[in-house]
């Protein structure tokens, strides 16, 4: 026994599988099981090929509206001078305008590891410079000989 729904959405009631199949064939359509776990199972009379076509079109439309963002990386050293830092900030701003996330990595080589506090201040200065255009997704974090921070663009207002 199956609960059958007609093409216009009205319920035909509970029918046997053979009767439901006969009704679907009489209209030249298919009998599609919509909810197999219900008691009794629910079936719908519809054009299955048309249904699948509409589903694929919906999926295509959803993919078109999807926004892909990449994670760009900017690498710095603790002894990076102020002017070079400003140039890096301009690069970061360009990446954020394109809608990409930016991972800022401070690399330490050799004895530079003793300048972690200086490097943290540089990253904080970058964060303050980008305060109005970006938000911090991952705070400053030390990973071995690297100090990283991830920032993402703010949501654009329409």
C-alpha positions as CSV (number, residue, x, y, z in Angstrom):
1,X,0.0,0.0,0.0
2,X,1.2,3.5,-0.9
3,X,0.0,7.0,-0.2
4,X,-0.2,8.6,-3.7
5,X,0.1,12.3,-4.6
6,X,-1.2,13.5,-8.0
7,X,0.7,15.8,-10.3
8,X,-1.1,18.9,-9.0
9,X,-0.2,18.1,-5.4
10,X,-3.6,16.7,-4.3
11,X,-3.7,13.4,-2.5
12,X,-5.3,10.5,-4.2
13,X,-5.3,8.4,-1.0
14,X,-3.8,5.1,-0.1
15,X,-3.6,2.8,-3.1
16,X,-2.0,-0.5,-3.9
17,X,1.3,-0.3,-5.8
18,X,-0.3,-1.8,-8.9
19,X,-3.2,0.7,-8.9
20,X,-0.8,3.6,-8.4
21,X,1.4,2.4,-11.3
22,X,-1.7,2.0,-13.5
23,X,-2.8,5.6,-12.8
24,X,0.7,6.9,-13.5
25,X,1.0,5.0,-16.8
26,X,-2.5,6.2,-17.8
27,X,-1.3,9.8,-17.6
28,X,2.0,8.9,-19.3
29,X,4.1,9.8,-16.2
30,X,6.2,8.0,-13.7
31,X,5.5,6.9,-10.1
32,X,8.3,8.2,-7.9
33,X,8.8,7.2,-4.3
34,X,9.2,10.5,-2.4
35,X,9.3,9.3,1.3
36,X,10.2,5.6,1.7
37,X,10.4,5.8,5.5
38,X,6.8,7.1,6.0
39,X,4.0,4.8,7.0
40,X,2.7,4.0,4.4
41,X,5.4,5.1,1.9
42,X,4.6,8.2,-0.1
43,X,4.8,8.2,-3.9
44,X,4.2,11.0,-6.4
45,X,3.0,10.9,-10.0
46,X,5.4,13.0,-12.0
47,X,7.6,13.2,-15.1
48,X,10.9,12.0,-13.6
49,X,13.1,13.1,-16.5
50,X,11.7,16.7,-16.2
51,X,12.2,16.5,-12.4
52,X,15.9,15.5,-12.8
53,X,16.4,18.2,-15.4
54,X,15.0,20.9,-13.0
55,X,17.2,19.6,-10.1
56,X,20.3,19.8,-12.3
57,X,19.4,23.4,-13.3
58,X,19.0,24.3,-9.6
59,X,22.4,22.8,-8.8
60,X,24.0,24.8,-11.6
61,X,22.4,28.0,-10.4
62,X,23.6,27.3,-6.9
63,X,27.2,26.7,-8.2
64,X,27.1,30.0,-10.1
65,X,26.3,32.0,-6.9
66,X,29.0,30.2,-4.9
67,X,31.9,32.4,-4.0
68,X,35.4,30.9,-3.9
69,X,38.1,32.5,-1.9
70,X,41.7,31.6,-1.8
71,X,44.2,32.0,1.0
72,X,47.0,34.2,-0.1
73,X,50.2,34.3,1.9
74,X,52.5,37.3,2.7
75,X,55.8,36.4,4.2
76,X,57.8,38.8,6.4
77,X,60.9,38.8,8.5
78,X,61.3,40.4,12.0
79,X,63.8,43.0,10.6
80,X,61.5,44.1,7.7
81,X,61.7,47.9,7.6
82,X,58.8,50.3,7.7
83,X,58.6,51.2,4.0
84,X,58.7,47.5,3.0
85,X,55.9,46.8,5.6
86,X,53.8,49.5,4.0
87,X,54.3,47.9,0.6
88,X,53.2,44.5,2.0
89,X,50.1,46.2,3.5
90,X,49.2,47.5,0.1
91,X,49.5,43.9,-1.3
92,X,47.3,42.6,1.5
93,X,44.7,45.3,0.8
94,X,44.7,44.3,-2.9
95,X,44.1,40.6,-1.9
96,X,41.3,41.6,0.5
97,X,39.6,43.7,-2.2
98,X,39.6,40.6,-4.4
99,X,37.8,38.7,-1.7
100,X,40.7,36.5,-0.7
101,X,41.8,35.6,2.8
102,X,45.4,36.5,3.7
103,X,47.8,34.5,5.9
104,X,50.6,36.7,7.2
105,X,53.6,34.7,8.1
106,X,56.6,36.0,10.0
107,X,59.6,33.8,9.4
108,X,62.5,33.5,11.8
109,X,65.9,32.3,10.7
110,X,68.8,31.5,13.0
111,X,69.1,33.9,16.0
112,X,66.1,36.0,14.8
113,X,63.9,33.8,17.0
114,X,64.8,36.1,19.9
115,X,62.9,38.9,18.3
116,X,59.4,37.3,18.7
117,X,58.1,40.3,20.6
118,X,59.3,42.7,17.9
119,X,57.6,40.5,15.3
120,X,54.4,40.4,17.3
121,X,54.3,44.2,17.4
122,X,54.8,44.3,13.6
123,X,51.8,42.0,13.1
124,X,49.7,44.1,15.5
125,X,50.7,47.2,13.4
126,X,49.5,45.4,10.3
127,X,46.3,44.5,12.0
128,X,45.6,48.1,13.1
129,X,46.3,49.3,9.5
130,X,43.7,46.9,8.1
131,X,41.1,47.4,10.9
132,X,38.5,49.0,8.7
133,X,38.8,46.6,5.8
134,X,39.5,43.2,7.4
135,X,38.8,41.1,10.4
136,X,41.2,38.7,12.2
137,X,40.1,35.1,11.5
138,X,43.0,33.6,13.4
139,X,45.0,35.6,16.0
140,X,48.7,35.7,16.1
141,X,50.0,32.2,16.7
142,X,53.6,30.8,17.0
143,X,54.2,27.6,15.1
144,X,57.8,26.5,15.4
145,X,59.9,29.2,13.7
146,X,56.9,30.8,12.1
147,X,54.4,33.3,13.6
148,X,51.1,33.4,11.6
149,X,47.9,35.4,11.5
150,X,45.0,34.9,9.2
151,X,42.7,37.8,8.2
152,X,39.6,37.8,6.0
153,X,37.8,40.6,4.3
154,X,34.7,42.2,5.9
155,X,31.4,41.3,4.4
156,X,30.5,43.8,1.7
157,X,27.4,45.9,2.2
158,X,25.0,46.2,-0.7
